[in-house]
């Protein structure tokens, strides 16, 4: 990983922490795949757009219906 890529990832992590009021370091708990049979959903606001079969990093389990995730583009 180059220095430029590393700085870009750090910037995206800071933006993530600010947007979701997330304190502490970001650590991936697990990864999960979006159901290949699910309908694709557009994102908006704080909702992540979902694509069939996409792999997501789980950051935090917020409640029974929602989890805090990021996609491969670190969004």
PDB file of N, CA, C and O in Angstrom:
ATOM      1  N   UNK A   1       0.850  -1.167   0.000  1.00  0.00           N
ATOM      2  CA  UNK A   1       0.000   0.000   0.000  1.00  0.00           C
ATOM      3  C   UNK A   1       0.902   1.239   0.000  1.00  0.00           C
ATOM      4  O   UNK A   1       1.853   1.335   0.777  1.00  0.00           O
ATOM      5  N   UNK A   2       0.589   2.158  -0.866  1.00  0.00           N
ATOM      6  CA  UNK A   2       1.396   3.365  -0.953  1.00  0.00           C
ATOM      7  C   UNK A   2       0.978   4.359   0.124  1.00  0.00           C
ATOM      8  O   UNK A   2      -0.074   4.220   0.749  1.00  0.00           O
ATOM      9  N   UNK A   3       1.817   5.353   0.322  1.00  0.00           N
ATOM     10  CA  UNK A   3       1.536   6.392   1.317  1.00  0.00           C
ATOM     11  C   UNK A   3       0.259   7.137   0.962  1.00  0.00           C
ATOM     12  O   UNK A   3      -0.533   7.473   1.843  1.00  0.00           O
ATOM     13  N   UNK A   4       0.058   7.397  -0.323  1.00  0.00           N
ATOM     14  CA  UNK A   4      -1.143   8.110  -0.778  1.00  0.00           C
ATOM     15  C   UNK A   4      -2.407   7.309  -0.451  1.00  0.00           C
ATOM     16  O   UNK A   4      -3.393   7.875   0.020  1.00  0.00           O
ATOM     17  N   UNK A   5      -2.382   5.995  -0.699  1.00  0.00           N
ATOM     18  CA  UNK A   5      -3.537   5.141  -0.407  1.00  0.00           C
ATOM     19  C   UNK A   5      -3.803   5.081   1.090  1.00  0.00           C
ATOM     20  O   UNK A   5      -4.955   5.084   1.524  1.00  0.00           O
ATOM     21  N   UNK A   6      -2.735   5.028   1.874  1.00  0.00           N
ATOM     22  CA  UNK A   6      -2.856   4.966   3.327  1.00  0.00           C
ATOM     23  C   UNK A   6      -3.503   6.243   3.871  1.00  0.00           C
ATOM     24  O   UNK A   6      -4.378   6.180   4.734  1.00  0.00           O
ATOM     25  N   UNK A   7      -3.074   7.388   3.369  1.00  0.00           N
ATOM     26  CA  UNK A   7      -3.649   8.664   3.811  1.00  0.00           C
ATOM     27  C   UNK A   7      -5.112   8.773   3.398  1.00  0.00           C
ATOM     28  O   UNK A   7      -5.930   9.315   4.142  1.00  0.00           O
ATOM     29  N   UNK A   8      -5.444   8.258   2.212  1.00  0.00           N
ATOM     30  CA  UNK A   8      -6.828   8.283   1.742  1.00  0.00           C
ATOM     31  C   UNK A   8      -7.718   7.436   2.655  1.00  0.00           C
ATOM     32  O   UNK A   8      -8.826   7.847   2.998  1.00  0.00           O
ATOM     33  N   UNK A   9      -7.233   6.254   3.049  1.00  0.00           N
ATOM     34  CA  UNK A   9      -7.995   5.391   3.952  1.00  0.00           C
ATOM     35  C   UNK A   9      -8.177   6.053   5.317  1.00  0.00           C
ATOM     36  O   UNK A   9      -9.260   5.975   5.899  1.00  0.00           O
ATOM     37  N   UNK A  10      -7.149   6.694   5.827  1.00  0.00           N
ATOM     38  CA  UNK A  10      -7.254   7.394   7.107  1.00  0.00           C
ATOM     39  C   UNK A  10      -8.286   8.503   7.035  1.00  0.00           C
ATOM     40  O   UNK A  10      -9.066   8.688   7.969  1.00  0.00           O
ATOM     41  N   UNK A  11      -8.298   9.248   5.927  1.00  0.00           N
ATOM     42  CA  UNK A  11      -9.270  10.322   5.748  1.00  0.00           C
ATOM     43  C   UNK A  11     -10.690   9.762   5.718  1.00  0.00           C
ATOM     44  O   UNK A  11     -11.591  10.318   6.346  1.00  0.00           O
ATOM     45  N   UNK A  12     -10.891   8.663   4.991  1.00  0.00           N
ATOM     46  CA  UNK A  12     -12.221   8.056   4.914  1.00  0.00           C
ATOM     47  C   UNK A  12     -12.664   7.540   6.276  1.00  0.00           C
ATOM     48  O   UNK A  12     -13.843   7.635   6.618  1.00  0.00           O
ATOM     49  N   UNK A  13     -11.728   6.990   7.062  1.00  0.00           N
ATOM     50  CA  UNK A  13     -12.057   6.525   8.411  1.00  0.00           C
ATOM     51  C   UNK A  13     -12.472   7.688   9.309  1.00  0.00           C
ATOM     52  O   UNK A  13     -13.411   7.555  10.094  1.00  0.00           O
ATOM     53  N   UNK A  14     -11.785   8.827   9.204  1.00  0.00           N
ATOM     54  CA  UNK A  14     -12.159  10.008  10.003  1.00  0.00           C
ATOM     55  C   UNK A  14     -13.544  10.511   9.622  1.00  0.00           C
ATOM     56  O   UNK A  14     -14.336  10.874  10.493  1.00  0.00           O
ATOM     57  N   UNK A  15     -13.841  10.535   8.322  1.00  0.00           N
ATOM     58  CA  UNK A  15     -15.166  10.950   7.860  1.00  0.00           C
ATOM     59  C   UNK A  15     -16.241   9.992   8.371  1.00  0.00           C
ATOM     60  O   UNK A  15     -17.318  10.425   8.779  1.00  0.00           O
ATOM     61  N   UNK A  16     -15.948   8.695   8.348  1.00  0.00           N
ATOM     62  CA  UNK A  16     -16.861   7.671   8.853  1.00  0.00           C
ATOM     63  C   UNK A  16     -17.161   7.914  10.333  1.00  0.00           C
ATOM     64  O   UNK A  16     -18.317   7.891  10.754  1.00  0.00           O
ATOM     65  N   UNK A  17     -16.105   8.148  11.115  1.00  0.00           N
ATOM     66  CA  UNK A  17     -16.270   8.376  12.551  1.00  0.00           C
ATOM     67  C   UNK A  17     -17.085   9.630  12.821  1.00  0.00           C
ATOM     68  O   UNK A  17     -17.912   9.647  13.733  1.00  0.00           O
ATOM     69  N   UNK A  18     -16.863  10.668  12.045  1.00  0.00           N
ATOM     70  CA  UNK A  18     -17.604  11.913  12.232  1.00  0.00           C
ATOM     71  C   UNK A  18     -19.079  11.736  11.861  1.00  0.00           C
ATOM     72  O   UNK A  18     -19.963  12.166  12.603  1.00  0.00           O
ATOM     73  N   UNK A  19     -19.342  11.106  10.719  1.00  0.00           N
ATOM     74  CA  UNK A  19     -20.712  10.939  10.242  1.00  0.00           C
ATOM     75  C   UNK A  19     -21.558  10.102  11.193  1.00  0.00           C
ATOM     76  O   UNK A  19     -22.719  10.429  11.440  1.00  0.00           O
ATOM     77  N   UNK A  20     -20.984   9.022  11.732  1.00  0.00           N
ATOM     78  CA  UNK A  20     -21.745   8.111  12.584  1.00  0.00           C
ATOM     79  C   UNK A  20     -21.477   8.302  14.075  1.00  0.00           C
ATOM     80  O   UNK A  20     -21.917   7.506  14.905  1.00  0.00           O
ATOM     81  N   UNK A  21     -20.740   9.386  14.407  1.00  0.00           N
ATOM     82  CA  UNK A  21     -20.417   9.684  15.810  1.00  0.00           C
ATOM     83  C   UNK A  21     -19.824   8.447  16.485  1.00  0.00           C
ATOM     84  O   UNK A  21     -20.208   8.075  17.594  1.00  0.00           O
ATOM     85  N   UNK A  22     -18.886   7.830  15.789  1.00  0.00           N
ATOM     86  CA  UNK A  22     -18.245   6.605  16.241  1.00  0.00           C
ATOM     87  C   UNK A  22     -16.945   6.977  16.931  1.00  0.00           C
ATOM     88  O   UNK A  22     -16.081   7.610  16.325  1.00  0.00           O
ATOM     89  N   UNK A  23     -16.798   6.594  18.180  1.00  0.00           N
ATOM     90  CA  UNK A  23     -15.594   6.908  18.932  1.00  0.00           C
ATOM     91  C   UNK A  23     -14.704   5.677  19.024  1.00  0.00           C
ATOM     92  O   UNK A  23     -15.187   4.545  19.034  1.00  0.00           O
ATOM     93  N   UNK A  24     -13.400   5.913  19.089  1.00  0.00           N
ATOM     94  CA  UNK A  24     -12.450   4.810  19.184  1.00  0.00           C
ATOM     95  C   UNK A  24     -11.988   4.369  17.813  1.00  0.00           C
ATOM     96  O   UNK A  24     -12.349   4.958  16.794  1.00  0.00           O
ATOM     97  N   UNK A  25     -11.189   3.333  17.809  1.00  0.00           N
ATOM     98  CA  UNK A  25     -10.673   2.842  16.536  1.00  0.00           C
ATOM     99  C   UNK A  25     -11.710   1.955  15.849  1.00  0.00           C
ATOM    100  O   UNK A  25     -12.524   1.300  16.500  1.00  0.00           O
ATOM    101  N   UNK A  26     -11.658   1.954  14.548  1.00  0.00           N
ATOM    102  CA  UNK A  26     -12.573   1.137  13.761  1.00  0.00           C
ATOM    103  C   UNK A  26     -11.964  -0.245  13.611  1.00  0.00           C
ATOM    104  O   UNK A  26     -10.886  -0.399  13.037  1.00  0.00           O
ATOM    105  N   UNK A  27     -12.651  -1.240  14.124  1.00  0.00           N
ATOM    106  CA  UNK A  27     -12.188  -2.615  13.968  1.00  0.00           C
ATOM    107  C   UNK A  27     -13.312  -3.450  13.372  1.00  0.00           C
ATOM    108  O   UNK A  27     -14.471  -3.334  13.772  1.00  0.00           O
ATOM    109  N   UNK A  28     -12.961  -4.272  12.433  1.00  0.00           N
ATOM    110  CA  UNK A  28     -13.941  -5.116  11.753  1.00  0.00           C
ATOM    111  C   UNK A  28     -14.222  -6.332  12.615  1.00  0.00           C
ATOM    112  O   UNK A  28     -13.313  -7.100  12.929  1.00  0.00           O
ATOM    113  N   UNK A  29     -15.497  -6.513  13.002  1.00  0.00           N
ATOM    114  CA  UNK A  29     -15.891  -7.660  13.819  1.00  0.00           C
ATOM    115  C   UNK A  29     -15.978  -8.926  12.982  1.00  0.00           C
ATOM    116  O   UNK A  29     -15.505  -9.989  13.384  1.00  0.00           O
ATOM    117  N   UNK A  30     -16.582  -8.796  11.826  1.00  0.00           N
ATOM    118  CA  UNK A  30     -16.750  -9.928  10.921  1.00  0.00           C
ATOM    119  C   UNK A  30     -17.085  -9.387   9.541  1.00  0.00           C
ATOM    120  O   UNK A  30     -17.238  -8.179   9.360  1.00  0.00           O
ATOM    121  N   UNK A  31     -17.195 -10.264   8.589  1.00  0.00           N
ATOM    122  CA  UNK A  31     -17.643  -9.900   7.251  1.00  0.00           C
ATOM    123  C   UNK A  31     -18.879 -10.702   6.925  1.00  0.00           C
ATOM    124  O   UNK A  31     -19.053 -11.828   7.391  1.00  0.00           O
ATOM    125  N   UNK A  32     -19.739 -10.105   6.114  1.00  0.00           N
ATOM    126  CA  UNK A  32     -20.939 -10.819   5.695  1.00  0.00           C
ATOM    127  C   UNK A  32     -21.249 -10.470   4.245  1.00  0.00           C
ATOM    128  O   UNK A  32     -20.853  -9.417   3.746  1.00  0.00           O
ATOM    129  N   UNK A  33     -21.959 -11.364   3.586  1.00  0.00           N
ATOM    130  CA  UNK A  33     -22.328 -11.153   2.199  1.00  0.00           C
ATOM    131  C   UNK A  33     -23.814 -10.826   2.125  1.00  0.00           C
ATOM    132  O   UNK A  33     -24.636 -11.439   2.807  1.00  0.00           O
ATOM    133  N   UNK A  34     -24.143  -9.846   1.283  1.00  0.00           N
ATOM    134  CA  UNK A  34     -25.544  -9.516   1.031  1.00  0.00           C
ATOM    135  C   UNK A  34     -26.153 -10.692   0.280  1.00  0.00           C
ATOM    136  O   UNK A  34     -25.544 -11.235  -0.642  1.00  0.00           O
ATOM    137  N   UNK A  35     -27.344 -11.074   0.676  1.00  0.00           N
ATOM    138  CA  UNK A  35     -28.039 -12.216   0.066  1.00  0.00           C
ATOM    139  C   UNK A  35     -28.113 -12.046  -1.454  1.00  0.00           C
ATOM    140  O   UNK A  35     -28.617 -11.032  -1.938  1.00  0.00           O
ATOM    141  N   UNK A  36     -27.611 -13.035  -2.213  1.00  0.00           N
ATOM    142  CA  UNK A  36     -27.654 -12.938  -3.679  1.00  0.00           C
ATOM    143  C   UNK A  36     -29.076 -12.859  -4.236  1.00  0.00           C
ATOM    144  O   UNK A  36     -29.265 -12.399  -5.363  1.00  0.00           O
ATOM    145  N   UNK A  37     -30.072 -13.295  -3.476  1.00  0.00           N
ATOM    146  CA  UNK A  37     -31.457 -13.249  -3.934  1.00  0.00           C
ATOM    147  C   UNK A  37     -32.160 -11.961  -3.510  1.00  0.00           C
ATOM    148  O   UNK A  37     -33.312 -11.740  -3.885  1.00  0.00           O
ATOM    149  N   UNK A  38     -31.486 -11.108  -2.736  1.00  0.00           N
ATOM    150  CA  UNK A  38     -32.112  -9.875  -2.254  1.00  0.00           C
ATOM    151  C   UNK A  38     -32.251  -8.861  -3.384  1.00  0.00           C
ATOM    152  O   UNK A  38     -31.513  -8.899  -4.369  1.00  0.00           O
ATOM    153  N   UNK A  39     -33.207  -7.960  -3.222  1.00  0.00           N
ATOM    154  CA  UNK A  39     -33.347  -6.884  -4.199  1.00  0.00           C
ATOM    155  C   UNK A  39     -32.302  -5.818  -3.876  1.00  0.00           C
ATOM    156  O   UNK A  39     -31.990  -5.568  -2.712  1.00  0.00           O
ATOM    157  N   UNK A  40     -31.774  -5.204  -4.916  1.00  0.00           N
ATOM    158  CA  UNK A  40     -30.776  -4.157  -4.707  1.00  0.00           C
ATOM    159  C   UNK A  40     -31.470  -2.908  -4.186  1.00  0.00           C
ATOM    160  O   UNK A  40     -32.564  -2.559  -4.629  1.00  0.00           O
ATOM    161  N   UNK A  41     -30.818  -2.238  -3.237  1.00  0.00           N
ATOM    162  CA  UNK A  41     -31.412  -1.052  -2.629  1.00  0.00           C
ATOM    163  C   UNK A  41     -30.475   0.128  -2.796  1.00  0.00           C
ATOM    164  O   UNK A  41     -29.258   0.007  -2.656  1.00  0.00           O
ATOM    165  N   UNK A  42     -31.069   1.269  -3.098  1.00  0.00           N
ATOM    166  CA  UNK A  42     -30.281   2.484  -3.200  1.00  0.00           C
ATOM    167  C   UNK A  42     -30.052   3.042  -1.807  1.00  0.00           C
ATOM    168  O   UNK A  42     -30.923   2.965  -0.940  1.00  0.00           O
ATOM    169  N   UNK A  43     -28.903   3.587  -1.610  1.00  0.00           N
ATOM    170  CA  UNK A  43     -28.582   4.201  -0.329  1.00  0.00           C
ATOM    171  C   UNK A  43     -29.089   5.625  -0.289  1.00  0.00           C
ATOM    172  O   UNK A  43     -29.523   6.186  -1.295  1.00  0.00           O
ATOM    173  N   UNK A  44     -29.023   6.179   0.875  1.00  0.00           N
ATOM    174  CA  UNK A  44     -29.425   7.561   1.050  1.00  0.00           C
ATOM    175  C   UNK A  44     -29.214   7.946   2.496  1.00  0.00           C
ATOM    176  O   UNK A  44     -29.500   7.160   3.399  1.00  0.00           O
ATOM    177  N   UNK A  45     -28.720   9.136   2.723  1.00  0.00           N
ATOM    178  CA  UNK A  45     -28.454   9.553   4.092  1.00  0.00           C
ATOM    179  C   UNK A  45     -27.387   8.671   4.709  1.00  0.00           C
ATOM    180  O   UNK A  45     -26.236   8.669   4.270  1.00  0.00           O
ATOM    181  N   UNK A  46     -27.769   7.932   5.714  1.00  0.00           N
ATOM    182  CA  UNK A  46     -26.814   7.050   6.391  1.00  0.00           C
ATOM    183  C   UNK A  46     -26.965   5.597   5.967  1.00  0.00           C
ATOM    184  O   UNK A  46     -26.286   4.723   6.506  1.00  0.00           O
ATOM    185  N   UNK A  47     -27.847   5.327   5.008  1.00  0.00           N
ATOM    186  CA  UNK A  47     -28.050   3.956   4.546  1.00  0.00           C
ATOM    187  C   UNK A  47     -27.099   3.628   3.405  1.00  0.00           C
ATOM    188  O   UNK A  47     -26.931   4.415   2.474  1.00  0.00           O
ATOM    189  N   UNK A  48     -26.487   2.472   3.489  1.00  0.00           N
ATOM    190  CA  UNK A  48     -25.527   2.012   2.501  1.00  0.00           C
ATOM    191  C   UNK A  48     -26.270   1.377   1.329  1.00  0.00           C
ATOM    192  O   UNK A  48     -27.178   0.574   1.544  1.00  0.00           O
ATOM    193  N   UNK A  49     -25.899   1.722   0.087  1.00  0.00           N
ATOM    194  CA  UNK A  49     -26.525   1.027  -1.046  1.00  0.00           C
ATOM    195  C   UNK A  49     -26.088  -0.434  -1.045  1.00  0.00           C
ATOM    196  O   UNK A  49     -24.914  -0.734  -0.826  1.00  0.00           O
ATOM    197  N   UNK A  50     -27.015  -1.324  -1.284  1.00  0.00           N
ATOM    198  CA  UNK A  50     -26.721  -2.762  -1.248  1.00  0.00           C
ATOM    199  C   UNK A  50     -26.788  -3.352  -2.643  1.00  0.00           C
ATOM    200  O   UNK A  50     -27.709  -3.074  -3.411  1.00  0.00           O
ATOM    201  N   UNK A  51     -25.790  -4.176  -2.959  1.00  0.00           N
ATOM    202  CA  UNK A  51     -25.767  -4.908  -4.216  1.00  0.00           C
ATOM    203  C   UNK A  51     -25.730  -6.391  -3.901  1.00  0.00           C
ATOM    204  O   UNK A  51     -25.136  -6.806  -2.906  1.00  0.00           O
ATOM    205  N   UNK A  52     -26.351  -7.175  -4.729  1.00  0.00           N
ATOM    206  CA  UNK A  52     -26.397  -8.626  -4.529  1.00  0.00           C
ATOM    207  C   UNK A  52     -24.990  -9.210  -4.461  1.00  0.00           C
ATOM    208  O   UNK A  52     -24.139  -8.907  -5.297  1.00  0.00           O
ATOM    209  N   UNK A  53     -24.759 -10.051  -3.457  1.00  0.00           N
ATOM    210  CA  UNK A  53     -23.493 -10.751  -3.333  1.00  0.00           C
ATOM    211  C   UNK A  53     -22.322  -9.911  -2.840  1.00  0.00           C
ATOM    212  O   UNK A  53     -21.200 -10.411  -2.759  1.00  0.00           O
ATOM    213  N   UNK A  54     -22.558  -8.655  -2.513  1.00  0.00           N
ATOM    214  CA  UNK A  54     -21.483  -7.772  -2.055  1.00  0.00           C
ATOM    215  C   UNK A  54     -21.015  -8.183  -0.655  1.00  0.00           C
ATOM    216  O   UNK A  54     -21.825  -8.572   0.185  1.00  0.00           O
ATOM    217  N   UNK A  55     -19.710  -8.093  -0.413  1.00  0.00           N
ATOM    218  CA  UNK A  55     -19.139  -8.411   0.893  1.00  0.00           C
ATOM    219  C   UNK A  55     -19.026  -7.117   1.705  1.00  0.00           C
ATOM    220  O   UNK A  55     -18.463  -6.129   1.233  1.00  0.00           O
ATOM    221  N   UNK A  56     -19.564  -7.130   2.923  1.00  0.00           N
ATOM    222  CA  UNK A  56     -19.536  -5.966   3.801  1.00  0.00           C
ATOM    223  C   UNK A  56     -18.725  -6.272   5.057  1.00  0.00           C
ATOM    224  O   UNK A  56     -18.740  -7.398   5.555  1.00  0.00           O
ATOM    225  N   UNK A  57     -18.018  -5.260   5.566  1.00  0.00           N
ATOM    226  CA  UNK A  57     -17.319  -5.362   6.842  1.00  0.00           C
ATOM    227  C   UNK A  57     -18.265  -4.900   7.935  1.00  0.00           C
ATOM    228  O   UNK A  57     -18.785  -3.786   7.863  1.00  0.00           O
ATOM    229  N   UNK A  58     -18.502  -5.726   8.945  1.00  0.00           N
ATOM    230  CA  UNK A  58     -19.361  -5.358  10.065  1.00  0.00           C
ATOM    231  C   UNK A  58     -18.503  -4.654  11.115  1.00  0.00           C
ATOM    232  O   UNK A  58     -17.527  -5.215  11.612  1.00  0.00           O
ATOM    233  N   UNK A  59     -18.878  -3.421  11.442  1.00  0.00           N
ATOM    234  CA  UNK A  59     -18.145  -2.613  12.409  1.00  0.00           C
ATOM    235  C   UNK A  59     -18.789  -2.712  13.796  1.00  0.00           C
ATOM    236  O   UNK A  59     -18.098  -2.839  14.807  1.00  0.00           O
ATOM    237  N   UNK A  60     -20.124  -2.652  13.823  1.00  0.00           N
ATOM    238  CA  UNK A  60     -20.824  -2.651  15.112  1.00  0.00           C
ATOM    239  C   UNK A  60     -22.247  -3.159  14.925  1.00  0.00           C
ATOM    240  O   UNK A  60     -22.898  -2.839  13.930  1.00  0.00           O
ATOM    241  N   UNK A  61     -22.732  -3.948  15.876  1.00  0.00           N
ATOM    242  CA  UNK A  61     -24.132  -4.367  15.902  1.00  0.00           C
ATOM    243  C   UNK A  61     -24.884  -3.321  16.719  1.00  0.00           C
ATOM    244  O   UNK A  61     -24.721  -3.259  17.938  1.00  0.00           O
ATOM    245  N   UNK A  62     -25.711  -2.493  16.062  1.00  0.00           N
ATOM    246  CA  UNK A  62     -26.378  -1.399  16.759  1.00  0.00           C
ATOM    247  C   UNK A  62     -27.668  -1.844  17.447  1.00  0.00           C
ATOM    248  O   UNK A  62     -27.908  -1.481  18.598  1.00  0.00           O
ATOM    249  N   UNK A  63     -28.485  -2.614  16.768  1.00  0.00           N
ATOM    250  CA  UNK A  63     -29.690  -3.179  17.380  1.00  0.00           C
ATOM    251  C   UNK A  63     -30.086  -4.419  16.575  1.00  0.00           C
ATOM    252  O   UNK A  63     -29.330  -4.870  15.714  1.00  0.00           O
ATOM    253  N   UNK A  64     -31.253  -4.958  16.850  1.00  0.00           N
ATOM    254  CA  UNK A  64     -31.675  -6.208  16.202  1.00  0.00           C
ATOM    255  C   UNK A  64     -31.904  -6.051  14.700  1.00  0.00           C
ATOM    256  O   UNK A  64     -31.792  -7.023  13.953  1.00  0.00           O
ATOM    257  N   UNK A  65     -32.223  -4.831  14.250  1.00  0.00           N
ATOM    258  CA  UNK A  65     -32.553  -4.633  12.847  1.00  0.00           C
ATOM    259  C   UNK A  65     -31.475  -3.925  12.047  1.00  0.00           C
ATOM    260  O   UNK A  65     -31.518  -3.946  10.817  1.00  0.00           O
ATOM    261  N   UNK A  66     -30.507  -3.299  12.706  1.00  0.00           N
ATOM    262  CA  UNK A  66     -29.498  -2.532  11.991  1.00  0.00           C
ATOM    263  C   UNK A  66     -28.100  -2.869  12.486  1.00  0.00           C
ATOM    264  O   UNK A  66     -27.884  -3.183  13.656  1.00  0.00           O
ATOM    265  N   UNK A  67     -27.158  -2.791  11.547  1.00  0.00           N
ATOM    266  CA  UNK A  67     -25.750  -2.952  11.898  1.00  0.00           C
ATOM    267  C   UNK A  67     -24.959  -1.877  11.163  1.00  0.00           C
ATOM    268  O   UNK A  67     -25.373  -1.396  10.108  1.00  0.00           O
ATOM    269  N   UNK A  68     -23.836  -1.514  11.726  1.00  0.00           N
ATOM    270  CA  UNK A  68     -22.964  -0.522  11.125  1.00  0.00           C
ATOM    271  C   UNK A  68     -21.939  -1.265  10.276  1.00  0.00           C
ATOM    272  O   UNK A  68     -21.145  -2.051  10.793  1.00  0.00           O
ATOM    273  N   UNK A  69     -21.965  -1.008   8.958  1.00  0.00           N
ATOM    274  CA  UNK A  69     -21.100  -1.715   8.013  1.00  0.00           C
ATOM    275  C   UNK A  69     -20.402  -0.741   7.084  1.00  0.00           C
ATOM    276  O   UNK A  69     -20.758   0.435   7.004  1.00  0.00           O
ATOM    277  N   UNK A  70     -19.402  -1.256   6.383  1.00  0.00           N
ATOM    278  CA  UNK A  70     -18.816  -0.502   5.288  1.00  0.00           C
ATOM    279  C   UNK A  70     -18.558  -1.476   4.149  1.00  0.00           C
ATOM    280  O   UNK A  70     -18.342  -2.669   4.360  1.00  0.00           O
ATOM    281  N   UNK A  71     -18.585  -0.931   2.926  1.00  0.00           N
ATOM    282  CA  UNK A  71     -18.386  -1.772   1.756  1.00  0.00           C
ATOM    283  C   UNK A  71     -16.921  -1.761   1.331  1.00  0.00           C
ATOM    284  O   UNK A  71     -16.071  -1.224   2.042  1.00  0.00           O
ATOM    285  N   UNK A  72     -16.629  -2.337   0.201  1.00  0.00           N
ATOM    286  CA  UNK A  72     -15.242  -2.440  -0.252  1.00  0.00           C
ATOM    287  C   UNK A  72     -14.640  -1.088  -0.599  1.00  0.00           C
ATOM    288  O   UNK A  72     -13.418  -0.946  -0.614  1.00  0.00           O
ATOM    289  N   UNK A  73     -15.479  -0.090  -0.878  1.00  0.00           N
ATOM    290  CA  UNK A  73     -14.996   1.267  -1.138  1.00  0.00           C
ATOM    291  C   UNK A  73     -14.838   2.067   0.147  1.00  0.00           C
ATOM    292  O   UNK A  73     -14.620   3.278   0.103  1.00  0.00           O
ATOM    293  N   UNK A  74     -14.949   1.389   1.306  1.00  0.00           N
ATOM    294  CA  UNK A  74     -14.816   1.982   2.631  1.00  0.00           C
ATOM    295  C   UNK A  74     -15.878   3.065   2.886  1.00  0.00           C
ATOM    296  O   UNK A  74     -15.607   4.056   3.564  1.00  0.00           O
ATOM    297  N   UNK A  75     -17.068   2.872   2.345  1.00  0.00           N
ATOM    298  CA  UNK A  75     -18.181   3.807   2.582  1.00  0.00           C
ATOM    299  C   UNK A  75     -19.106   3.216   3.602  1.00  0.00           C
ATOM    300  O   UNK A  75     -20.112   3.833   3.954  1.00  0.00           O
TER     301      UNK A  75
END
